[in-house]
Amino acid sequence: MITLDSKYSTTAEYVSLFAMIALTVVAIFNKSISVFYIIYLFWWDEFLKTIFDTLRYWFKKELIDDVPRFKSNTRGRMFFLFIYFVFIVLCFGFMLDWDNKDLMILNFRVLFFNNALFDFTIFSFLLREIYLYRNQTQKIDSHSILSRGIITLHISIILGIFAWFFLANKFPSLKQYSAVLAITPFLLFKIFFEMAEIKENNRLRKSSGL
């Protein structure tokens, strides 16, 4: 039987996902979004999850099934995130949009937390992680280094470069819409992997007797 805490935890994850979708759609309609915006947003989502996994290792170690593996996987994900951060900022933040002044300004604003929609989305991620951390009483599984978030980032980076150059070079008339067109598959991948992760988390809560 699932307790209210488990139901609320799953609800918190769904609310965070729907908030991200809604705010991203608003950003698309307002034309205040870029490929850097969406990939950097995914990076922050996974970074916050990894930060709170680190806090679980420090302060909720008794709930972790395999402590050495959990520690190793968390450190591995943090290493991947550091590499991705450098690549995302340099490639998607600067290089791909170097000849587009408007997108460069947008990317700078996103990077330095001066974009309200981006900031609100990050805040929703933070609230989700705080809630899940404070209400976690079930056993903690040792996630793989290649978590769904890391896989989403990896796919997004590859597709991002491909989609950007394909749209810009093959369809120059669509260049002004290339950011919006390129963002759509990223968002769909994110939704797919997030839904799978939420269902898996809910299954683990059930198996823990919550």
C-alpha positions in Angstrom: 0.0 0.0 0.0 1.3 3.5 -0.9 1.3 6.1 1.9 0.4 9.7 1.4 4.1 10.6 1.4 4.7 8.4 -1.6 1.7 9.8 -3.5 2.8 13.4 -2.7 6.4 12.6 -3.8 5.1 11.3 -7.1 2.8 14.3 -7.5 5.7 16.7 -6.8 7.7 15.1 -9.6 4.7 15.4 -12.0 4.0 19.0 -11.0 7.7 19.9 -11.6 7.6 18.2 -15.0 4.4 20.0 -16.0 5.7 23.3 -14.7 8.8 22.9 -16.9 6.7 22.1 -20.0 4.4 25.0 -19.4 7.2 27.5 -18.8 9.1 26.2 -21.9 6.0 26.6 -24.1 5.6 30.2 -22.8 9.2 30.9 -23.6 8.8 29.5 -27.1 5.7 31.7 -27.8 7.6 34.7 -26.4 10.6 33.8 -28.6 12.8 34.0 -25.5 14.3 30.6 -25.9 17.4 29.1 -27.6 19.0 25.7 -28.0 21.4 26.8 -25.2 18.4 27.7 -23.0 16.8 24.2 -23.2 20.0 22.2 -22.9 21.3 24.3 -20.1 18.0 23.8 -18.4 18.3 20.1 -18.6 21.8 20.4 -17.2 20.5 22.2 -14.2 17.8 19.7 -13.6 20.4 16.8 -13.5 22.9 19.0 -11.5 20.3 19.6 -8.7 19.4 15.9 -8.6 23.1 15.1 -8.2 23.6 17.7 -5.5 20.7 16.3 -3.5 22.1 12.8 -4.0 25.3 14.1 -2.5 23.3 15.4 0.5 21.7 12.0 0.8 25.1 10.4 1.0 26.2 12.9 3.7 23.1 12.9 5.8 20.9 9.9 4.9 23.5 7.3 4.5 21.5 4.8 6.5 18.9 4.7 3.8 21.3 3.9 1.0 21.4 0.2 -0.1 25.0 0.2 -1.5 26.9 3.1 -0.1 30.2 2.7 -2.0 28.4 2.2 -5.3 26.1 5.2 -4.6 29.1 7.4 -3.8 31.0 6.3 -6.9 28.0 6.8 -9.2 27.3 10.2 -7.8 30.9 11.3 -8.3 30.8 9.9 -11.8 27.7 11.9 -12.7 29.2 15.0 -11.3 32.3 14.5 -13.4 30.1 14.1 -16.5 28.1 17.2 -15.6 31.3 19.3 -15.3 32.4 18.2 -18.8 29.0 18.8 -20.2 28.8 22.3 -18.6 32.0 23.4 -20.3 30.9 22.0 -23.7 27.3 23.4 -23.4 28.4 26.9 -22.5 31.2 27.1 -25.1 29.4 25.4 -28.0 25.7 26.2 -27.5 26.1 29.4 -25.5 28.6 31.1 -27.8 29.9 29.3 -30.9 26.6 28.3 -32.6 25.0 31.7 -32.0 28.0 33.9 -32.5 26.5 35.6 -35.6 23.1 36.2 -34.0 23.3 39.2 -31.6 19.8 38.6 -30.2 20.4 34.9 -29.4 23.8 35.8 -27.9 22.2 38.4 -25.6 19.5 35.8 -24.7 22.2 33.2 -23.9 24.1 35.6 -21.7 20.9 36.4 -19.8 20.2 32.7 -19.3 23.7 32.0 -18.2 23.7 34.7 -15.5 20.1 34.0 -14.3 18.6 37.1 -15.9 15.7 35.3 -17.7 12.5 35.0 -15.6 11.1 31.9 -17.3 14.4 30.0 -17.0 14.9 31.1 -13.4 11.3 30.1 -12.4 11.9 26.7 -14.0 15.1 26.2 -12.1 13.3 27.2 -8.9 10.6 24.6 -9.5 13.3 22.0 -9.8 14.8 23.1 -6.6 11.5 23.0 -4.7 10.9 19.5 -6.0 14.3 18.3 -4.8 13.9 19.9 -1.4 10.5 18.3 -1.0 11.7 14.8 -2.1 14.8 15.1 0.2 12.9 16.2 3.3 10.2 13.5 2.8 12.4 10.6 1.8 12.2 7.7 4.3 12.4 4.7 1.9 15.6 2.9 0.9 17.7 4.8 -1.7 18.7 2.9 -4.8 22.2 3.3 -6.3 21.5 5.0 -9.6 23.7 4.3 -12.6 26.3 6.8 -13.6 24.4 7.1 -16.9 21.2 8.3 -15.3 18.2 9.2 -17.5 19.1 12.8 -17.1 22.7 12.2 -18.3 21.4 10.2 -21.3 18.9 13.0 -22.1 21.8 15.6 -22.0 24.0 13.4 -24.2 21.3 12.9 -26.8 20.3 16.6 -26.7 23.9 17.7 -27.3 24.3 15.4 -30.3 20.9 16.2 -31.8 21.3 19.9 -31.0 24.4 20.2 -33.1 22.9 18.1 -35.9 19.6 19.9 -35.9 21.1 23.4 -35.7 23.5 22.9 -38.7 20.9 21.0 -40.7 18.3 23.6 -40.4 20.7 26.5 -40.9 22.5 25.0 -44.0 19.7 23.0 -45.7 16.9 25.4 -45.0 18.3 28.9 -44.7 14.8 30.4 -45.0 14.0 28.7 -41.7 17.1 29.9 -39.9 15.1 32.4 -37.8 13.0 29.5 -36.6 15.8 27.0 -36.2 16.0 27.4 -32.4 12.3 26.7 -31.9 12.3 23.8 -34.4 15.5 22.3 -32.8 14.0 22.6 -29.3 11.0 20.4 -30.0 12.7 17.0 -30.1 14.7 17.9 -27.0 11.5 18.6 -25.1 9.9 15.4 -26.2 13.0 13.4 -25.2 13.0 15.1 -21.8 9.3 14.3 -21.2 9.8 10.7 -22.2 12.7 10.1 -19.9 11.2 12.1 -17.0 8.0 10.1 -17.2 10.0 6.9 -17.2 12.0 8.1 -14.2 8.9 9.1 -12.3 7.3 5.7 -12.9 10.5 4.0 -11.8 10.7 6.1 -8.6 7.1 5.3 -7.8 7.8 1.5 -8.3 10.8 1.7 -5.9 8.6 3.5 -3.3 6.0 0.7 -3.6 8.7 -2.0 -3.3 9.9 -0.2 -0.1 6.5 -0.7 1.5 5.6 3.0 1.2 
